[in-house]
C-alpha cells in the first residue's frame, strides 16, 4: 500500500483513487478503448498489407554506438562536387555522444548522453563547411559522472537501487538527457526529449545556457512531445500529457492531454524568455480510465490540430508499480501495446480550442512521426507511416544495434521494421448530425460485417481512403497506401520524413525520408510522390549510413522541388573514420556534392536547419 500511495502521489491522485487502484490490482483490471455492443461487433477489420522483405545486409555499425570526443573548436571539412553557392546555414543535430560511466554502459540508443552536432556551411567562407560537437551539460550528465554510474533510469538502461529508491525517483524530475531533438523558438534553441524540461544552448558555440522547466506553466505535466509544429510567424504548438486537476482545478480522469502554444514575443522580456508566452489552448481527458495513449508527434493544418490516441499505452499505474518499481525494469518496459483498443483521431479547432464532436476511429494502429497534413474539400488529410503490429522503442537496444553483421541481420529479420507503411487518412469535417442505420448489413465471405454497409462520407475520385458514418457522431476510417507494397521490399520502411518547409501543413506532393536496408535509425534516402503514390528515387552509399534529411529551399523559391536535400551520413569504417555532409538534387536525388569530416560521429535522431543570414 505504501508503494501504491507513493505512486499515486506521483500521478497527483487522492486517497479515493488509491482505493480504486487497490481494487483494480486485486481484480487484474485493464481498461480497453473498444466498447461492447457497438458497430465494431463482428466488423471486418482493416488488414495491414504484408511485405515480402528482401534479406537485409547490415555491416558492422558498432562504432555508431561508441563515445565520441567533443570537438569544441570547429574543424574544416573537405569539399567535393558542385555545391550550390547559395547554400548557407547550419544543421544542428541531437543524439547520444557518451555511452558509459564507470563500468556501466548505455543499453539503449536513447540512453547515451545528449550531444549536439553542428554542421555550418557557407560557400563564401573558407572550406565551405566546418563541424563541431559538444555534450549538453545536463544534471544527469553531472550526477552520472560524479557517481560513475547511471543514477536514474533511462528508456532501456536501469539504475542501481531498491524499491524505495525507485519510488523516490518517480517523485523527482526524470533524467534530463535531452537527446532527441532541438526546439527553435524565436532565436532560442533548446535540446529536448519528452520531459517538460528543455535545455537551451548557443547555436554557434554549442555551450549550454540553462534549463527551462515547463512544470510551473502546465499543471501536472509529465511529458510533452519532442516534435512541436510551427506557424509561419514562429508560433509553436505542442501537446503535453498531464495528471491531476487541470488549469481550472477540475479533474475529469487520471490523465489528460494539454494542447498549448507559445506565441511570438511582444517585448524585450518575452524575447529573452519566449516561454513567458506559453498559452494553454485546450485540454482533453484520456479516453482510458487509468492510463494514457502515447504519441511522439501530431498533425497540424491551417485551421486544426489533430492528434491520436493509439494502442501504445503508458502511465498505467498498476503496470508501472509491477514492472518498474517491483521488478526494477526500465520505464520503457512499463509501456505496452493494447491490441484490443482502437485508434482514435481528435480534431481541435486552433481558433477556439474546441474539439469536433465526432469520434473518428479505426482499428489498432500506431506510428512515430508524421509526414505532413493539410485541408482539402472539407476534409483533413493526414500522412504518416502507421502499422497494425505493436509499435515500440524496444528495437533500439545497443546490444543488437552494435552487434556483428550476422547477429544484426538475424535481429532485423526477426523484429521487422519499427515503422509501418506510409498511409493516408482522409477525415471528413462535415459529418451529418443525424444517423440512419443501414436497413441490411452486408457480409463478407467469412461472415463478418462489411463496412460498406454504411454510408461513405468522402468521394472516391481522388483517394481509396474510406470514412464510413457508422453511428451517431462516429466515423470509422480505413487508410490509403501512399506507395505499393512491393516498393518496401528493399528499403523496408519510410521514416524521419522531411517536406519542403514552405509546404508544411499545406497541400504538398513530395516527401524525403529514410529507408532502412542495412539497420535501424539510419540507412538510405528515398523520395515519395504522394500524388502518383510511388517512390520515385533513392540514394545510398556503402561508405556511410544516411540520417534524417532536411529540405532546404533555395532563397526566393516558390516551386516545391526548388532547393536541395541535405543530411549527415555516418561513416562506419574503422580504418578511415569519416562523417559526410551530403547535398542532393531533390528532383532525382542525384548527389550534387559532399563535405568530408575526419571523425566518426555516433548515431543521432533529429535535427533542425537554421538558414544563413
N, C-alpha and C positions, 0 to 999 in steps of 0.2 A: 504493500500500500504506500509505503514511503516513496518508492520509485515512481509509482503512478502519480502521486501528488506532485512530485518534483517535475515529472514530465508534463503534467497538465499545467503547472505553473509556467513552464517554459512556453507553452502554447497560449497562455493568457486565459485559462479556463478556471471556473469556480468549483466549489465543493460539489454542487449538484452534478456538474459534468463529470467529476471524478467518479461519482457513484454510477453514472451511466457507463463509464469506461470499465468499471469493475464487472458490471453485469455483462457488458459486451465481451470481455475476455472470457468470462465463465461460459458463455453461450457460443463462443467462437464466431462472434458476429462479424460479418463483412457486408458492406453496402455495395450494391451494384447499380449502375446507371439505368439499365433497362427496366421497363415497367411490365408487370404481368397483365394479361388480358388486353393487349393492345394490337395495333395493326401489325406489329412485328411477329406476332404468333404465327408460326409456320410460313413466314415470309421467305421467299427465295433471296438469299443474301448475295451481296457483291462478291465475286470471285476474283482475287488478285491474279493477273496473268503470271505464269511461271516462265522463267528464263532458263534456257539450256546453256549455262555459262561455259565458256572455254576455260580450260585449266589455267589458273593464274601462274605467273612465273616471277615470283619475288626474288630479289637479290638480298644480300646482307645489308640491312639498314640499321644495324646496332649503333653505328656512330651518330645517328639522329636522336638517340636517347642517352647521350653522354653529356656530362657537364662541359660547357664552353666557357672559356675565359672572357672576361669583359674586354671590350675594345673602346676605351673612353676617348682616345684621340682618333678621329676619323681616318681611315686608310683609303688610299686611292684604288680604284678598280681599273681593269684593263678593258678598253672598248674594242669591240669587233662588230663589223657590219655597218649598215646605214641607219643610224638612229635619227629620227626626225629632230630637226633643230629646234622646233617649238616645244619639245618635251621638257618640262621644268616642274619640279615638285619633289615631294617626299613621300615614300611609302613607309608607314610606321606599322610594324607587325608585332603581335604579342604571342608569347609562347613560353614553354619551360626552358630554363638555361642552366639550372643547378639541380642535380638529381640525387645527391647523397649528403647525409650528415652523420659523421662518425662511421659506424658500421651499418647504418640503415640506408636503404635505397628506396627511391620512389617506385612504387609498384604499379602506378597508373600514370599515363601520359599527362593527365591534368594535375598531378601532384608534384611535378618539378616546379621549382620556384620561378616566378614571373620574370621574364627578361624582354625588354623592348629592343627590337632590331630597327635600325634606321637606314634606309636606302635613299640618299639625297642626290638628285640628278639635276644638272643644269648644263646644257650643251655648250654654253658660252663660258664655262668656268673649268679650267684645268682639265682633268681626265674625263669629265662629263658625269662622274658618279663617285661618291665616297660612301663609306659604310662604317657604322659604329653600332655598339650594343651595350646595354647596361642593365643590371638587375634592378628591379623595383625594391626600394628599401622599405619593406613591409614589416609589420610587427611580428608576423610568423617567421619571416626570414631571420630576424634578430634573435627571437627566442630559440629557434631551431639551432642556430649557430652557437648560442651560449650553452645550450644543453647537449649539443652534438647528437641530436636525435629529432624525430618528428614529434612535436609537442602537442599537436592537435590532429584530429582525424581528417584525412583528405577524402577524395572521391573513392579511391581504392587502396589507400595506404593507412593502416591503423596506427594508433599511438599507444604507448605503454600506459598501463593503469588498470584499475579495477572498476567495479560497477559505480561506486560513488564518484570516482574521477569522471566517468562518462556522463553521469547525471549533472555534475558540476559544469562540465564543458558545454552541455546543451543549454545551460542558462546564460553562458557567456557568448559574446560575438564569435562567429565562426572564423576559421583561418582566413586571413585577408590576403590570400595568394591570388592576386588579380591577374590571372594568367590567360584569360580568354580573348579579350577584345579591348579596343580603345574607343571611348566615347568622345565625340567632338562637341563642344558646347561653347559657342561664341568666343572663340580664341583660346579656350582652355582644352586640355587633353587629359583624359582620365583613363588609367588602366582599370579594367573591370572584370569581375567574374559575376556570379549570380547573387552575391551578398549585397546588402543595402549599404555597403561601404565601397567607395571608389578612391583611387589614389591618383592625384594629379602629378604630372611630370612635365618637364621642359621639353618641347618637341625638337629642340636643337641639341642641347647637351645631354638630354635624357635623365637629368638629375631629378630625383624625387622631391616634390614641393610640399606635399601634405595630403592628409586624408579628409574626405568629405563623408559624413555619416548622415544618411537619409532617415534614420530611425526616428528622429525628432520631428520629421515633417509628415510621415505617413504612419498613423497609429498601428502598432502591431506588426509592422512589416518584417518579414523573414527573408525573402529573396525577391529579386527582380530580374527580368531578362537582361542578358548582355547584348541584346540586339535592338536598341531603340530605332525608331524611324523618324525622319525629319521632313518638315515643311520647307518650302523654298526660302522662307525668311529665317531658317535655322531653328524654329520651334521644334523641340524634341519631345516625342511621345514615347511612353513606355508602359509596361504592365508589371505590377508588383503582386506578390502573394502575402496575405496578412492574416493574423488570427486575432480573436478577441473583438471588442467593440469597435465600430467604425468611427469616422470623424465626428459623428453626431452623438456618439456614446451608445448607439444601438447595436445589438448583436442578433444576427439572423442565422448563425451557424458557427461551426468551428473555424472554417476557413473562408476567405473571400478574396476576390480579385479586385485590384485597385488600378484603374486607368488614370494615369497622370501625365502632365506635360510640363515642360519648362519653357516659358515664353521669353522673347527677346528682352534684353535689359533696357531700362529706360533712364538709368542714372549711373553715376560712377560706382556707387556701392554695389549695384547689381552687376555691373561689368566686372568688378573684382570677384564677385561670388554669384554666378548665374543661378545657383540653386535657390537663392532667395525668392526666385520667381516660380518655384515649383507650385503647381496647382493640381489638386485632386479634381478630376473631371467627373468620375463616376465610380461606383463600387457595385460589385455583384457577388452574391453568396455562391460558394461552390455548390453544385448540384448533388454532391456526395455528403452524407451526414457527418463523417468524421475524418475526411481526408480531402485532398485536392488533386486535380489533374495537372500534371506538369506541362509546361510549354517553354520552349527555348527561344522561340521567335513568334511573331504575329504579323498580321497583314494590315495595310493601310491604303486607302484610296483617297480621292479628293475630299469625300464627304463622310467616310466611315472608317472606324477601327473595327477589325474583325479578329477575334481570337478563338481558339479551340479549347474544348475540354476533351482530351484524348484519353485512351485507356491506360496511359502511363501515369502511375499514381505515386504520390509522395505524401508525407505528413500523416500517415495512418498510425496513430499513437500506439496501439497495441503491437503493431509490427515493429515500430521504432524501438519500443521497450524490449521486445523479444530478441530481435536480430542485432540491434546496436548496443543497447545498454546491458542486456544479459549475456548475449553471445560474444560481444566485443567485435562484431563485424563493422566494416566501414559504413558511413552513412548512405553511400550508393547502394549497398545491399538491402536497405530498407525500402527502396523503390521497387515497384512491381508492375506487371502488366495484367490488366483485368480484361480477359478476352470476352467476358460476358457483358461488358459495358458497350456503350455506343460512342461514336464520335459526334460531338456537338459543335456547332458554329454559333458564336454570339456576335451580333452585328450592332454596333453602337454609333449613333449619330454624333459626329465630332462637335457640331454646333450646339447641341443641347445636352449631351451626355446621356441621352435616353437610349435604352436598348429596344430594338424592334421586338414586338410581342411574339413573333413567330419563332417556333422551335425548329431550327434547321439541324438535321441529324443524318447520320449514315452508320454503316457498320464499323466495327472496331478497326481503326487505323491510326497511325501516328507518323510524326515527322520531326526533323530537327530544324531545318532552315527553309524559309520561303524562297521563291524565285522572284515573283512580283505579283501585283494585284492592280485592278483598275475597274472602272464602271463602264457599262455599255448596255444600251437598250433596256434600261430599268433593271439591270442585273449587276451583281458584283462578281467579278471574275478572279479566282484565286488559283495561283500556280505554285506547286511545291511537290517534292518527292515523298509521297505518302506510301506506307506499306502496311499490310494486314498482319504480318508477323510481328512479334514483340520488338519494340524499339528500346535500346539500352546503351549505356556507356561501358558496359562490361567488356566490349571487344577491345578496348584500348589499354589493356594491361601490358606493361612493358615486358613481362616475361615472354610474351609471344611476339610483340612488335619488334623486339631486339633479338629474336632467336635466329638460328641458322636458316638458310633458304628452304630446306626440306621441311623443317618444322613449321615455318611460316606458311608454306604452301598448304600443308595439311590443315592448318588453322583457318586459313581463308576459305578452303573448300568446306570444312565442317560448319563454320559460322555463317558463311554467306555475307553479302554486303550489309553494312549497317543502315544504309539509306534505301528507300523504296524507289520505284519507277516514277518518273515525273508525271504528274497528273494535273488536270484542270477541273475545278469545281465551278459551277455556274449557279449562283444563288439569286433567285428572283426576289425583288424588293416589294413588288405589289402582289400580295397574297390575298385572295378573297376572304372576307370576314366569315362568310357562311361556308359550311361544308356539307356536301351531299354524298353519303357513302355510295359506292358502286352497287348497282342493282344485282350484279352477279360477279363473283370473284373468279378470275381466270386462273387455271392451274398449270404448272409446268409439267413436263413429262414425269418427274419424280414426285408429283403430287403436292408440291409447295405452291403457295400463293404467288402469282406473277405480279410484280409491282406495276406492270402495265394495266392492271385492273383499275388503277387510279388515274386521275386526270393529270396530264403533263402540264407544267406551268411555263415551260420555256420552248421556244422554237427550235426545231432540229435542223434548220437550214445550215447553220454555221458551226454546230457542235454536236457531238454524240453524248455529251454530259446530260444527265437526267435530273429532274426535280419534280417529284410527284406530290400532289396535295393529298395526304393520306389520313388526315384527321383535322379537327378544328385547331387552327394555328400550328399545325405540324406539317413540315415538308421533309420528305425522305429523298436523299441525294445519292446519285452514282456519279463518279468522276469520268472524265475523258482522258485517254492516254495522249501524252504530248509527243510521243515517238513510238515507232513499232517495237515490239518486244525483242525482236532479233537484233536490234541495234545496241542492245545492252550486253550482248554475249561476251564481248572482249573487255569493254571498259567497266562493266559491272554496275555502275550507278552514275548519277549526275548530281553533284552536291557542291556546296560552297559557291553558289552561282552569283555572278555579277551581271548587272544590266547597265546600259548607258545611264548615268545618274540623272540626265535630263529627261529620262523616260521612266524613272521610278514612280510608282503609284499612278502611272498613266498607261494607256494602251501602247504596247510595245510589240516587237517581233523577235528579238534575238536575246539569248542568254549565253553567258560564257562561264563554264564551271569545270569542276574536276571529275575525271574518271579515275578508277582505282584498279588497273590491271595488275599491279605489282605490289599492292599493300594497302593499308588503311591510312587515312589522314592526308596523304599526298600521292601524286601519280601523274596523270596526263591531263591535257586541256581539251575540252570539247566545245563546240558551238551548236546551240539548239535553235532551230527556226520554229517558233510556236505557231506560225501561220500555216506553214507547209507540214507541220507535225513530223519533223525529221531532224536528225543530226546532220549537219552539212559539212563539217570539217573537224579535224582533230590534230593535235600536236603532241609529240612525245620525244624524249631524248634519253637514250640509255645511260648518259652520264649523270643525270640528276632527276629528282622527283619534284614535279610541279606542285606548288602550293596555291592557296586561294587567289584567283586573279582579280584584278581591278580594271574597269574600263575607264580610260582617261580620254574625255572628249578633246578634240582639237579646239583651241580658243576660238570662239565665234561660230563654231559648227552648229548646224541645225539638223543635219541628217543623222539617223540612228547609228550608222556604221562609220561615221567620220571621227576617227580618233585612233587610239591604239589600246591593246590589251597588255598589261604589264603584270609581272609576278616574280617572286623569288623561286628559284629552282635549286633544291638542296642536293649537293653532290654526295655520293655515297662511297667514293674511292678512299681507301686507307692510305694509298700511295701518294695521291695528289689531292689534299684537302682543298675543296673549292665550293664556293656558293656563287650562283649565277643570278643576275637580274636580267630577265628576258623581256623583249619587246616584240609583239606580234601584230600583224595586219589583221584587223577584226573581220575583214571580208572573207579571207580564206585561211586564216591562222598561219600564213607563211611567216617565218622568222625574219624580222627586219634587222635586228641587232641584239647584242647582249654585252653585259659587263661581267667580268670575272673577278672574284674576290678570293684571295688565297687563304681561305679558312673554312672549315666545316661549320655549318650552322644547324643546331638541333631543330627538330620538327616544331612547327608553330601552328596556330589555329586561325586567327582572324587579324585583319589589318584595315587601315584607312589610308586613303590617298589625300595628301594635302597639296593643293595646286600651288605652283610658284607664284610669287608676287601677291 
